[in-house]
Amino acid sequence: MCLVSSPRIEDFQKLFLGFPEVKLMRVDYAVSIAVFDYDAPKLGGGKQEKALENLDTRIRNASRGTFGIKPLSTTPREKLERIEIGVLGFDCKACAFAACESVARVDGVEWAFSSFKEGLVTAWIDTQRTNRAALEAALKQRNVTLKSAKSTP
């Protein structure tokens, strides 16, 4: 899930009014994590993975592609590296969301968020699966202009 501003939390919460079989328990904007309570068979899949895939599809359809979900990271937080990439030209939430989504879809990105006010994309990555260069390439592929960036463990 990419939350580009705290008001998007309210939009995300409202989305679940249309999904009575799913209860949104909490949303943590700082790390872009949402916690749900649901019954997997009611989401059209007997297995957890299929249920989450179906829920992701429904969320993407209902939000016209502005929200999506993926399973929570199984990599311990202390094994992830935080990457911050400064970008130019964020003049709206949609631009920030597109950049966030392009980074979040890179294999090895455990979670990501962006701020159009700060012109910043932040991702926590599994360094065994990806690196800064891959994130920057994903952003450039979306025609996002990069400025100097920093990395912190």
N, C-alpha and C positions, 0 to 999 in steps of 0.2 A: 504494500500500500504506500502510496506517495502522498503525503500531506504537505502542501506547499505553504499553508498558512493556517493558523489556529481556527479561523472561521470555517474552514473546510471540514473540521470535525463535526460541526452541526449539520452540514450537508450530508456527511457520511452517516450520522445517526439517523437522520430523517429517511434515508434510503431504506433502512431496515424496518420501517413501518409497513412496507410492502412485503416483508418476509416474516409472517407470523411464526414460522417453524424455526426461526433463528433468533436468538436473543444476543444482542450486542452487550457484552458485560462491561467492557471498558476500552478506552482508546488512550494511548500514550503518545502524544504529539512529539515529544522529545526524541523518541526512537522509532516513531512511525509503526507502532504495533497496536493491533486490535485483538481483543479476546472475545471469542464467541462461545455460546452454549447452543448445541444443536443435536438432533438425532440423525445420524448418518443415513439410515434407510429412508427417512422422509425427504432427504435431499437427492434421492434417486441413485444412491450407490450404497451397497452393503459395506464397502470398505472405506476407511477414512480418506484415502487419497482420492478416490472417485467422488466422494461427497464434497471434498474441498474443491475439486476441479469443477464440479457442477455449480457450487456456490460462486466460485470465481466468475464463471460464465454468466450467471444470473446477475451478479453485481455489475459486471462490465456492460451487459445489455441495458440494465435499468439505469445506469449512470451515463449511458452513451459514451462509454470508454474512459470516463474520468476517474474511475476507481477500479481496483482489482486487488486480489489477495494472493498470498502464497503461504505455504506452511512456515511455521516459526523455525528459526534456525536451530540446528542441533549442535552447532559449533559453539563451545563456551566463549563468552564475551571476551575473556582475557586472551584468547587466541586470535581475535579479530584485530585488524588494523583499521583505524579511522583515516579516511582520505577526504580532504576538503579540496574542492576545485572551484576556484573563482571563475565566474563567467560574466560576459558583457552582454547587454542587450535584453535583459529580463525586464520587460515593461508591463508584464501582466502575470496573473496566476497561471494562465494557460501555457505560457512560455516556460515557466518554472516547472509545471507539471510534465510537459513533454521532455524536458531535460532529465527530470527525476526518473521518469519511466524508462528512458533510454539507458540510464545507468542501472536501474533496478533489474532490468532484464539480462544483464551480463551474468553469465554463470560464475558463481563465487561471490556475488554481492548478497550479503545476508539481509541488509536493510539499507534504505536510502531515504533521504528527504532533501528538499531544496527550499530556498527562500528567495523570492523575487525581490524583496526589499534589500537583502544583503548581497544579492547576486552570487549565491553560493550553492553548490551541490555537495552534499555530504553523504558518504557511503561507508559502511562497515563491511570489510571484505575478508574472505578467507584467502590468505596469501598463497596457499597451496593451489588455488584454483584460478586466481586472477591477480591483476596488478593495476597500478595507476594508469599505465599506458593503455590498457584495454578500456578503462573508463573514459579516458580522454578521447580515444578513437570512437567510442560509442557516441559521445557528445558531438564530435566533429562530423560524424555521419549524419546527425540531425541538424547540421549547420549551426551549431552553437559555437560562439567565439569564446575562447578561453583566455583568462588572464593568469597571472602567477598564482600558484597554488601551494599548499603545504600538506604534510602528512604527519600524523601523530599516532603512536601505538596506543 
